[in-house]
Amino acid sequence: MRSFFVSPPHVELTSTKGPVATDEEKGREVTDVVAEVTDVVDPPPGVLKFLAMRKVMSKRGLWMLWIGLGIMYFTFEFDNVCVWQYLPYATSSFGHHSLLSAVTVAGSTISSVGKPVFSKLADTLGRGESFILCVIFYELGYLLMSQSPTLGVYAGGYVFYCLGQSGTQILSVILIADVTSVKWRSFATSAVFISYIVCVWISSETVSSMLLHSTWRWGVRMMIFIMPVGTAWIVTTIFTGEHKAHKAGILPRRKLDLKTAHTTVIKFFSDIDLGGIFFLSGGCAFILVALSLAATVPHGWKNGGIIASLILGPIFLIILPIYEKKVAKHPLIPNLFWKNRVVMLAVVATFFDAFGAAISSTYMYSWMVVTQAWTIKDLTYFNYAEWQVSTLCGIVAGLYMLRFKRYKYLLVFGSAVRVLAFGLQLQYRQPQQARGLLVMVRVLQGLGSGFAGQILGAVCQFEVLHEHLASVIAFQLLWSFVASAIGDAVAGAMWTNLLPSLLRKHLPTTPQATIDQIFGDITNLPAFGTVVRDGMVAAYMDIMRRLTIVSLAISIIPFLMVLILKNKALTDAHSLAVINPGATDERDLGVPALPANNPTEKESTDEKSSAKDEKSS
């Protein structure tokens, strides 16, 4: 267990405790050490804050951090399952179920571009401050969604909600990566997600009860009170650690100077690369939302707004790399990522895996509601069976990497299973299909996702130093969520363009008003065995066949990508990209040593002595 936590930095400096050391001098000493060893002139303040906190933390403090992460993840997953299940019912309640993909595309777009933004905030402001910002976005989203009189207001609330969710997800991954070694990281990340397995069962009961005895609105309102409580532990632990670092004299307190406030604000926007965020989010939003809405607006693809969006989107994305290279002082996506072969292969594989999965899964729940006579509770279990299996397989993948210190063979196996699962999904998409066959396909999807997805996420982190850790996590998650958004948009475009004509084909004698009604609302369906329901089932089977074929073709690409990856050996270091042979980048990003007679240092020494005496006895 020695290598589970990376050892805190051990750069020895003269004590900064005393009347001669001002906060400004202490800040310079921290910066000078980092610059001396890594040639980084202006290290991210958030990274230094965490490393200083990590240095004064005892083992008890670290376990408090892990408990906080566990509670936060449980709350995150409970919220994620519930709100996602309410989404089809919310869009149906406004009479616009066909716009489900447009709402999810908007959410996925915000989630994707939010990743690099929150990684920058974590490095600029700090981990704890960024968590608080996430909770604020969550609360705004809950309030708007639960009180929304129209779908537009609901979608606006969903955007704020996705911002909070995006930040919480990446900050959690960053924290885990901050304190674990290369060998343990994949296992630790998966182990924290174990709460998801329990959450699915609890959330299923909650969603079922809410929809039967109340409304989806009260289900969302409930989260207004749960989310702040669930994140309180981790935020308190982080700020307590930073406070101890301040008291120990190794972390300067930065005071706000109103005379330089203007310069500070400009520097902050430069640090988070506001221009890069604008071009990236604008480009993605224009293209993806246009793809989703084209079939629902007057004149379709010839609509002026759709045409303008499809022109502006690519222009923004073309300007982005030019701006990042020529203008940005702190690029949203560091140039070194584009030149790293392992990082790019892993990101490309992640992109196409998420892209293919999103196409077939966006309307999977709706397809099940129409074609299978299952209860809401059973539908919820089925919908999340893949992610339950994925969580368990992620833990297995982590243990495999810990035991064999390699990852490629299991990664190739997971990608191959992913392709097989899409093939079987194409075969077993029949009405009133045996439950065992449908569940088997879902389990195989989870098995492939757990092995391939978990390993690909860890591989990117292995290739960079601690100063770029948050950015590379954001880089991979960015393209994963962009891929999901594109997949949602493609699925939405196919659904809204093809399903109306398929319903007309299978219901030739049904009035158009009835077809429009069943296309926009899946909450009030005719009984099985009626002419309308049978026609709906046939149309839904047809559209799902087409979506699955596209997903199957795309799933072959990540399988080919992972074949090219090298099978690198894993070590006890924090990164495989260390500067000095035999050293971890934790030491390369050092912070001042603790002053003599520091109580925290004494606490840590006492713990080690106690453990040694216990072992001797």
Stockholm file with secondary structure:
# STOCKHOLM 1.0

chainA/1-617         MRSFFVSPPHVELTSTKGPVATDEEKGREVTDVVAEVTDVVDPPPGVLKFLAMRKVMSKRGLWMLWIGLGIMYFTFEFDNVCVWQYLPYATSSFGHHSLLSAVTVAGSTISSVGKPVFSKLADTLGRGESFILCVIFYELGYLLMSQSPTLGVYAGGYVFYCLGQSGTQILSVILIADVTSVKWRSFATSAVFISYIVCVWISSETVSSMLLHSTWRWGVRMMIFIMPVGTAWIVTTIFTGEHKAHKAGILPRRKLDLKTAHTTVIKFFSDIDLGGIFFLSGGCAFILVALSLAATVPHGWKNGGIIASLILGPIFLIILPIYEKKVAKHPLIPNLFWKNRVVMLAVVATFFDAFGAAISSTYMYSWMVVTQAWTIKDLTYFNYAEWQVSTLCGIVAGLYMLRFKRYKYLLVFGSAVRVLAFGLQLQYRQPQQARGLLVMVRVLQGLGSGFAGQILGAVCQFEVLHEHLASVIAFQLLWSFVASAIGDAVAGAMWTNLLPSLLRKHLPTTPQATIDQIFGDITNLPAFGTVVRDGMVAAYMDIMRRLTIVSLAISIIPFLMVLILKNKALTDAHSLAVINPGATDERDLGVPALPANNPTEKESTDEKSSAKDEKSS
#=GR chainA/1-617 SS CTTSBCCCCCCCCCCCCSTTCCHHHHHHHHHHHHHHHHCCSSCCHHHHHHHHHHHHCCHHHHHHHHHHHHHHHHHHHHHHHHHHHHHHHHHHHTTCGGGHHHHHHHHHHHHHHHHHHHHHHHHHTCHHHHHHHHHHHHHHHHHHHHHCSSHHHHHHHHHHHHHHHHHHHHHHHHHHHHHBCHHHHHHHHHHHTTHHHHHHHHHHHHHHHHHHHSCHHHHHHHHHHHHHHHHHHHHHHHHHHHHHHHHHTSSCCCCCCGGGHHHHHHHHHHHTTHHHHHHHHHHHHHHHHHHHHTTTSTTGGGCHHHHHHHHHHHHHHHHHHHHHHHTCSSCSSCHHHHHCHHHHHHHHHHHHHHHHHHHHHTTHHHHHHHHSCCCHHHHHHHHTHHHHHHHHHHHHHHHHHHHHSCCHHHHHHHHHHHHHHHHHHHHTCCTTCCHHHHHHHHHHHHHHHHHHHHHHHHHHHHTSCGGGHHHHHHHHHHHHHHHHHHHHHHHHHHHHHHHHHHHHHHCTTSCHHHHHHHHHCSSSCCCTTSHHHHHHHHHHHHHHHHHHHHHHHHHHHHHHHHHHSCCCCCCSSSCSCCSSTTCCHHHHTCCCCCCTTCHHHHHHHHHHHHHHHHHHC
#=GC SS_cons         CTTSBCCCCCCCCCCCCSTTCCHHHHHHHHHHHHHHHHCCSSCCHHHHHHHHHHHHCCHHHHHHHHHHHHHHHHHHHHHHHHHHHHHHHHHHHTTCGGGHHHHHHHHHHHHHHHHHHHHHHHHHTCHHHHHHHHHHHHHHHHHHHHHCSSHHHHHHHHHHHHHHHHHHHHHHHHHHHHHBCHHHHHHHHHHHTTHHHHHHHHHHHHHHHHHHHSCHHHHHHHHHHHHHHHHHHHHHHHHHHHHHHHHHTSSCCCCCCGGGHHHHHHHHHHHTTHHHHHHHHHHHHHHHHHHHHTTTSTTGGGCHHHHHHHHHHHHHHHHHHHHHHHTCSSCSSCHHHHHCHHHHHHHHHHHHHHHHHHHHHTTHHHHHHHHSCCCHHHHHHHHTHHHHHHHHHHHHHHHHHHHHSCCHHHHHHHHHHHHHHHHHHHHTCCTTCCHHHHHHHHHHHHHHHHHHHHHHHHHHHHTSCGGGHHHHHHHHHHHHHHHHHHHHHHHHHHHHHHHHHHHHHHCTTSCHHHHHHHHHCSSSCCCTTSHHHHHHHHHHHHHHHHHHHHHHHHHHHHHHHHHHSCCCCCCSSSCSCCSSTTCCHHHHTCCCCCCTTCHHHHHHHHHHHHHHHHHHC
//
